[in-house]
Amino acid sequence: MEKRSVTIARHRTSIALEPEFWAELERLAAVGGQSLASLIADVDRDRGDRANLASALRVHVLARAVADRVMPAG
């Protein structure tokens, strides 16, 4: 597990994820032309009260991987 601190909605929070998830989140942020903090803030905003942030980020990565497999880019 790798723990990182980020600022979202004007407050600091720590998130622990496996390095592979951090790497994919960084890749998705770069592809989307946004910062990692911005991507995390988007996921945080969209999750509502349904899941903790780390779980929501893992699900986001999985959903994007599935979507890319169903409809490959390019």
PyMOL commands that set and color helices and strands:
alter all, ss='L'
color gray80, all
select helices_A, chain A and resi 19-31+36-47+53-70
alter helices_A, ss='H'
color red, helices_A
select strands_A, chain A and resi 2-8+11-17
alter strands_A, ss='S'
color yellow, strands_A
deselect
rebuild
show_as cartoon
